[in-house]
Amino acid sequence: MDKKTLARELVRARIDELAEMKKKLKMNKNLEKIL
């Protein structure tokens, strides 16, 4: 795998992580509303 491909994979992984974090934050906020 060359550097360009590697960089692209890293960026994609980063975006996925951020999306997951946003989902978790949203869920936490919803839970706070319920409680």
N, CA, C and O atoms as a GROMACS GRO file, in nm:
protein
  140
    1MET      N    1   0.084  -0.120   0.000
    1MET     CA    2   0.000   0.000   0.000
    1MET      C    3   0.089   0.126   0.000
    1MET      O    4   0.179   0.139   0.083
    2ASP      N    5   0.062   0.216  -0.093
    2ASP     CA    6   0.145   0.337  -0.098
    2ASP      C    7   0.093   0.443   0.000
    2ASP      O    8  -0.012   0.426   0.062
    3LYS      N    9   0.169   0.550   0.013
    3LYS     CA   10   0.138   0.651   0.115
    3LYS      C   11   0.004   0.719   0.091
    3LYS      O   12  -0.069   0.749   0.185
    4LYS      N   13  -0.029   0.742  -0.037
    4LYS     CA   14  -0.156   0.809  -0.069
    4LYS      C   15  -0.274   0.725  -0.022
    4LYS      O   16  -0.367   0.775   0.042
    5THR      N   17  -0.269   0.596  -0.054
    5THR     CA   18  -0.378   0.506  -0.014
    5THR      C   19  -0.387   0.499   0.138
    5THR      O   20  -0.497   0.501   0.194
    6LEU      N   21  -0.273   0.490   0.202
    6LEU     CA   22  -0.268   0.483   0.348
    6LEU      C   23  -0.332   0.607   0.410
    6LEU      O   24  -0.411   0.597   0.504
    7ALA      N   25  -0.296   0.723   0.358
    7ALA     CA   26  -0.350   0.850   0.409
    7ALA      C   27  -0.501   0.852   0.392
    7ALA      O   28  -0.574   0.896   0.482
    8ARG      N   29  -0.549   0.806   0.277
    8ARG     CA   30  -0.693   0.805   0.252
    8ARG      C   31  -0.765   0.715   0.353
    8ARG      O   32  -0.870   0.751   0.406
    9GLU      N   33  -0.707   0.598   0.377
    9GLU     CA   34  -0.766   0.505   0.475
    9GLU      C   35  -0.770   0.567   0.613
    9GLU      O   36  -0.870   0.553   0.685
   10LEU      N   37  -0.663   0.636   0.652
   10LEU     CA   38  -0.658   0.700   0.784
   10LEU      C   39  -0.766   0.806   0.796
   10LEU      O   40  -0.834   0.816   0.898
   11VAL      N   41  -0.781   0.887   0.691
   11VAL     CA   42  -0.882   0.993   0.693
   11VAL      C   43  -1.021   0.932   0.706
   11VAL      O   44  -1.104   0.981   0.783
   12ARG      N   45  -1.047   0.825   0.631
   12ARG     CA   46  -1.178   0.761   0.636
   12ARG      C   47  -1.206   0.707   0.777
   12ARG      O   48  -1.315   0.724   0.830
   13ALA      N   49  -1.105   0.643   0.836
   13ALA     CA   50  -1.120   0.589   0.972
   13ALA      C   51  -1.150   0.701   1.070
   13ALA      O   52  -1.233   0.685   1.160
   14ARG      N   53  -1.083   0.814   1.052
   14ARG     CA   54  -1.102   0.930   1.141
   14ARG      C   55  -1.246   0.980   1.131
   14ARG      O   56  -1.309   1.009   1.233
   15ILE      N   57  -1.296   0.991   1.008
   15ILE     CA   58  -1.432   1.040   0.987
   15ILE      C   59  -1.533   0.944   1.051
   15ILE      O   60  -1.629   0.988   1.114
   16ASP      N   61  -1.509   0.814   1.036
   16ASP     CA   62  -1.597   0.715   1.097
   16ASP      C   63  -1.598   0.730   1.249
   16ASP      O   64  -1.703   0.723   1.312
   17GLU      N   65  -1.480   0.752   1.307
   17GLU     CA   66  -1.469   0.769   1.452
   17GLU      C   67  -1.549   0.890   1.497
   17GLU      O   68  -1.621   0.884   1.596
   18LEU      N   69  -1.535   1.001   1.424
   18LEU     CA   70  -1.607   1.124   1.459
   18LEU      C   71  -1.758   1.102   1.450
   18LEU      O   72  -1.833   1.148   1.536
   19ALA      N   73  -1.802   1.030   1.347
   19ALA     CA   74  -1.945   1.002   1.331
   19ALA      C   75  -1.996   0.920   1.450
   19ALA      O   76  -2.104   0.947   1.502
   20GLU      N   77  -1.917   0.820   1.491
   20GLU     CA   78  -1.955   0.738   1.607
   20GLU      C   79  -1.965   0.823   1.733
   20GLU      O   80  -2.060   0.809   1.811
   21MET      N   81  -1.868   0.911   1.753
   21MET     CA   82  -1.868   0.997   1.872
   21MET      C   83  -1.991   1.087   1.872
   21MET      O   84  -2.054   1.107   1.977
   22LYS      N   85  -2.026   1.141   1.756
   22LYS     CA   86  -2.144   1.227   1.746
   22LYS      C   87  -2.270   1.148   1.783
   22LYS      O   88  -2.356   1.198   1.855
   23LYS      N   89  -2.279   1.025   1.733
   23LYS     CA   90  -2.395   0.940   1.765
   23LYS      C   91  -2.405   0.917   1.915
   23LYS      O   92  -2.513   0.927   1.973
   24LYS      N   93  -2.292   0.886   1.978
   24LYS     CA   94  -2.290   0.860   2.122
   24LYS      C   95  -2.332   0.984   2.200
   24LYS      O   96  -2.407   0.975   2.296
   25LEU      N   97  -2.282   1.101   2.158
   25LEU     CA   98  -2.318   1.226   2.225
   25LEU      C   99  -2.468   1.249   2.214
   25LEU      O  100  -2.533   1.289   2.310
   26LYS      N  101  -2.524   1.224   2.096
   26LYS     CA  102  -2.667   1.242   2.074
   26LYS      C  103  -2.745   1.150   2.167
   26LYS      O  104  -2.843   1.192   2.229
   27MET      N  105  -2.702   1.025   2.175
   27MET     CA  106  -2.770   0.927   2.261
   27MET      C  107  -2.764   0.971   2.407
   27MET      O  108  -2.862   0.960   2.479
   28ASN      N  109  -2.648   1.021   2.450
   28ASN     CA  110  -2.634   1.067   2.588
   28ASN      C  111  -2.730   1.182   2.617
   28ASN      O  112  -2.791   1.186   2.724
   29LYS      N  113  -2.742   1.274   2.523
   29LYS     CA  114  -2.833   1.388   2.542
   29LYS      C  115  -2.976   1.339   2.552
   29LYS      O  116  -3.053   1.388   2.635
   30ASN      N  117  -3.013   1.243   2.468
   30ASN     CA  118  -3.149   1.189   2.472
   30ASN      C  119  -3.175   1.120   2.606
   30ASN      O  120  -3.284   1.133   2.662
   31LEU      N  121  -3.077   1.047   2.656
   31LEU     CA  122  -3.092   0.980   2.785
   31LEU      C  123  -3.112   1.082   2.897
   31LEU      O  124  -3.193   1.061   2.987
   32GLU      N  125  -3.036   1.191   2.891
   32GLU     CA  126  -3.049   1.295   2.994
   32GLU      C  127  -3.190   1.353   2.994
   32GLU      O  128  -3.245   1.382   3.100
   33LYS      N  129  -3.248   1.369   2.875
   33LYS     CA  130  -3.384   1.422   2.865
   33LYS      C  131  -3.483   1.327   2.931
   33LYS      O  132  -3.575   1.369   3.001
   34ILE      N  133  -3.464   1.198   2.907
   34ILE     CA  134  -3.555   1.096   2.962
   34ILE      C  135  -3.546   1.092   3.114
   34ILE      O  136  -3.648   1.085   3.182
   35LEU      N  137  -3.424   1.098   3.167
   35LEU     CA  138  -3.406   1.087   3.312
   35LEU      C  139  -3.450   1.213   3.386
   35LEU      O  140  -3.441   1.219   3.508
   0.00000   0.00000   0.00000
